[in-house]
Amino acid sequence: MNPKDLPAPIKRRRYYTPAEIKTHNTSNDCWVVIFNDVYNVTELVQNNYSKEVEPIIKAAGTDISHWFDKQTREV
């Protein structure tokens, strides 16, 4: 394979604006924020697509910290 055929590597950043996160709001491009950390859960959603991941898809592009206990950070 020619290296020129490969996609450019994604440069990880230390921060994202809410507007940037909001654009990742589908099952094919799914990001969520949990306690100020951004998670790309697209692969998780794609590999486990079922009714159980529908709430994650609906919440894609948003902060879902309120789903977790602040102290224990558990659901």
N, CA, C and O of each residue as an XYZ file, in Angstrom:
300
protein
N       0.850     -1.183      0.000
C       0.000      0.000      0.000
C       0.889      1.237      0.000
O       1.895      1.303      0.706
N       0.509      2.168     -0.772
C       1.232      3.425     -0.883
C       0.875      4.323      0.303
O      -0.308      4.544      0.563
N       1.871      4.845      1.029
C       1.576      5.722      2.174
C       0.731      6.935      1.811
O       0.041      7.492      2.664
N       0.784      7.342      0.555
C      -0.013      8.489      0.135
C      -1.502      8.166      0.126
O      -2.332      9.076      0.141
N      -1.855      6.864      0.103
C      -3.253      6.451      0.093
C      -3.875      6.445      1.485
O      -5.096      6.369      1.623
N      -3.044      6.523      2.506
C      -3.542      6.488      3.878
C      -4.079      7.850      4.288
O      -3.563      8.877      3.848
N      -5.120      7.870      5.136
C      -5.616      9.167      5.606
C      -4.591      9.830      6.517
O      -3.779      9.160      7.155
N      -4.641     11.127      6.565
C      -3.737     11.865      7.447
C      -4.053     11.521      8.890
O      -5.224     11.395      9.246
N      -3.045     11.367      9.725
C      -3.308     11.070     11.135
C      -4.070     12.217     11.791
O      -3.874     13.387     11.465
N      -4.930     11.851     12.709
C      -5.700     12.855     13.442
C      -4.822     13.399     14.561
O      -4.259     12.643     15.353
N      -4.720     14.686     14.612
C      -3.945     15.322     15.676
C      -4.860     15.504     16.881
O      -5.852     16.231     16.818
N      -4.518     14.839     17.975
C      -5.309     14.968     19.192
C      -5.035     16.319     19.819
O      -3.895     16.776     19.905
N      -6.104     16.935     20.249
C      -5.986     18.241     20.881
C      -6.343     18.120     22.352
O      -6.928     17.125     22.778
N      -5.999     19.105     23.099
C      -6.287     19.099     24.524
C      -7.668     19.634     24.827
O      -8.170     19.438     25.934
N      -8.303     20.311     23.866
C      -9.628     20.867     24.110
C     -10.432     20.903     22.817
O      -9.875     20.929     21.720
N     -11.733     20.904     22.967
C     -12.657     21.045     21.851
C     -13.737     22.024     22.290
O     -14.098     22.073     23.466
N     -14.239     22.786     21.363
C     -15.329     23.698     21.690
C     -16.641     22.916     21.683
O     -16.739     21.882     21.022
N     -17.642     23.395     22.407
C     -18.949     22.740     22.363
C     -19.499     22.634     20.939
O     -20.155     21.652     20.593
N     -19.229     23.644     20.122
C     -19.700     23.615     18.732
C     -19.050     22.483     17.948
O     -19.704     21.849     17.120
N     -17.772     22.223     18.200
C     -17.080     21.128     17.519
C     -17.634     19.779     17.957
O     -17.849     18.897     17.126
N     -17.863     19.614     19.234
C     -18.385     18.358     19.758
C     -19.791     18.108     19.229
O     -20.145     16.976     18.900
N     -20.571     19.144     19.150
C     -21.964     19.040     18.695
C     -22.083     18.465     17.282
O     -23.109     17.874     16.944
N     -21.055     18.629     16.461
C     -21.114     18.129     15.079
C     -20.947     16.613     14.999
O     -21.239     16.020     13.961
N     -20.493     15.991     16.051
C     -20.262     14.543     16.083
C     -21.478     13.871     16.738
O     -21.389     13.353     17.851
N     -22.604     13.890     16.031
C     -23.876     13.528     16.656
C     -24.657     12.447     15.914
O     -25.887     12.464     15.909
N     -23.948     11.508     15.287
C     -24.620     10.408     14.596
C     -23.997      9.084     15.027
O     -22.958      9.063     15.688
N     -24.633      7.990     14.650
C     -24.081      6.676     14.995
C     -22.789      6.391     14.233
O     -22.015      5.521     14.632
N     -22.552      7.113     13.150
C     -21.325      6.943     12.375
C     -20.214      7.891     12.799
O     -19.082      7.779     12.328
N     -20.532      8.810     13.673
C     -19.568      9.785     14.190
C     -20.101     10.268     15.530
O     -20.785     11.289     15.608
N     -19.785      9.533     16.570
C     -20.437      9.710     17.863
C     -19.428     10.078     18.951
O     -18.604      9.258     19.356
N     -19.509     11.326     19.415
C     -18.680     11.786     20.517
C     -19.585     12.160     21.679
O     -20.705     12.631     21.481
N     -19.095     11.948     22.885
C     -19.794     12.402     24.082
C     -18.771     13.017     25.039
O     -17.574     12.738     24.958
N     -19.266     13.849     25.937
C     -18.428     14.459     26.973
C     -18.861     13.883     28.304
O     -20.050     13.847     28.621
N     -17.871     13.424     29.093
C     -18.138     12.923     30.440
C     -17.121     13.571     31.367
O     -15.917     13.360     31.224
N     -17.606     14.357     32.313
C     -16.757     15.075     33.271
C     -15.604     15.803     32.565
O     -14.440     15.661     32.938
N     -15.954     16.576     31.549
C     -15.020     17.438     30.812
C     -14.008     16.689     29.948
O     -13.069     17.298     29.435
N     -14.183     15.378     29.778
C     -13.344     14.620     28.860
C     -14.181     14.239     27.650
O     -15.349     13.874     27.788
N     -13.588     14.324     26.469
C     -14.283     14.014     25.221
C     -13.944     12.577     24.832
O     -12.780     12.177     24.809
N     -15.002     11.809     24.524
C     -14.829     10.416     24.123
C     -15.440     10.189     22.747
O     -16.592     10.546     22.502
N     -14.668      9.600     21.867
C     -15.173      9.176     20.570
C     -15.660      7.738     20.758
O     -14.853      6.811     20.841
N     -16.970      7.556     20.825
C     -17.548      6.236     21.076
C     -18.143      5.618     19.807
O     -18.971      4.709     19.872
N     -17.712      6.120     18.673
C     -18.227      5.630     17.393
C     -18.001      4.130     17.243
O     -18.925      3.398     16.886
N     -16.807      3.674     17.505
C     -16.495      2.249     17.346
C     -17.316      1.402     18.323
O     -17.796      0.330     17.956
N     -17.478      1.865     19.543
C     -18.299      1.165     20.520
C     -19.730      1.020     20.016
O     -20.316     -0.060     20.103
N     -20.287      2.094     19.495
C     -21.653      2.079     18.976
C     -21.759      1.146     17.770
O     -22.692      0.348     17.678
N     -20.815      1.246     16.860
C     -20.851      0.419     15.655
C     -20.715     -1.069     15.976
O     -21.391     -1.898     15.367
N     -19.851     -1.409     16.920
C     -19.614     -2.816     17.259
C     -20.692     -3.417     18.145
O     -20.776     -4.639     18.269
N     -21.516     -2.584     18.763
C     -22.536     -3.075     19.696
C     -23.911     -2.513     19.384
O     -24.718     -2.294     20.287
N     -24.176     -2.282     18.109
C     -25.423     -1.629     17.738
C     -26.626     -2.466     18.157
O     -26.798     -3.597     17.702
N     -27.448     -1.903     19.023
C     -28.669     -2.544     19.520
C     -29.484     -1.467     20.232
O     -29.102     -0.297     20.244
N     -30.596     -1.865     20.818
C     -31.413     -0.895     21.566
C     -30.646     -0.288     22.735
O     -30.911      0.844     23.138
N     -29.697     -1.045     23.276
C     -28.945     -0.562     24.435
C     -28.075      0.657     24.114
O     -27.797      1.457     25.007
N     -27.645      0.815     22.872
C     -26.808      1.977     22.544
C     -27.614      3.147     21.982
O     -27.052      4.211     21.723
N     -28.900      2.970     21.792
C     -29.726      4.060     21.275
C     -29.665      5.324     22.140
O     -29.614      6.422     21.586
N     -29.668      5.216     23.481
C     -29.537      6.445     24.287
C     -28.214      7.177     24.043
O     -28.167      8.406     24.082
N     -27.156      6.431     23.796
C     -25.866      7.062     23.509
C     -25.931      7.802     22.181
O     -25.429      8.919     22.059
N     -26.552      7.175     21.185
C     -26.685      7.813     19.879
C     -27.524      9.085     19.996
O     -27.186     10.112     19.407
N     -28.613      9.017     20.752
C     -29.467     10.198     20.931
C     -28.733     11.329     21.646
O     -29.018     12.504     21.412
N     -27.792     10.976     22.514
C     -27.041     11.975     23.279
C     -25.735     12.372     22.598
O     -24.982     13.181     23.139
N     -25.457     11.822     21.432
C     -24.195     12.108     20.731
C     -24.023     13.608     20.531
O     -24.969     14.323     20.200
N     -22.811     14.058     20.739
C     -22.504     15.476     20.564
C     -22.830     16.320     21.782
O     -22.795     17.549     21.709
N     -23.150     15.675     22.916
C     -23.519     16.417     24.123
C     -22.730     15.922     25.332
O     -21.970     14.957     25.253
N     -22.934     16.603     26.433
C     -22.340     16.229     27.716
C     -23.297     15.280     28.432
O     -24.452     15.629     28.677
N     -22.819     14.081     28.767
C     -23.665     13.101     29.455
C     -23.188     12.862     30.892
O     -23.470     11.812     31.470
N     -22.480     13.814     31.458
C     -21.971     13.681     32.821
C     -23.084     13.424     33.819
O     -22.875     12.740     34.820
N     -24.271     13.969     33.554
C     -25.388     13.802     34.487
C     -25.859     12.343     34.560
O     -26.652     12.006     35.440
N     -25.397     11.481     33.668
C     -25.724     10.055     33.729
C     -24.927      9.344     34.819
O     -25.242      8.209     35.175
N     -23.892     10.007     35.355
C     -22.964      9.375     36.282
C     -22.969     10.054     37.635
O     -23.249     11.248     37.741
N     -22.659      9.287     38.669
C     -22.531      9.822     40.020
C     -21.234     10.641     40.085
O     -20.183     10.178     39.644
N     -21.313     11.849     40.632
C     -20.146     12.725     40.688
C     -19.031     12.156     41.567
O     -17.850     12.334     41.268
N     -19.399     11.485     42.629
C     -18.409     10.955     43.565
C     -17.729      9.686     43.040
O     -16.501      9.600     42.995
N     -18.548      8.703     42.645
C     -18.006      7.410     42.236
C     -17.710      7.332     40.738
O     -16.953      6.473     40.286
N     -18.318      8.241     39.980
C     -18.207      8.252     38.518
C     -18.768      6.977     37.885
O     -18.373      6.594     36.784
N     -19.681      6.333     38.585
C     -20.367      5.167     38.063
C     -21.744      5.579     37.566
O     -22.284      6.612     37.963
N     -22.293      4.758     36.699
C     -23.622      5.042     36.140
C     -24.648      5.048     37.248
O     -25.832      5.268     36.992
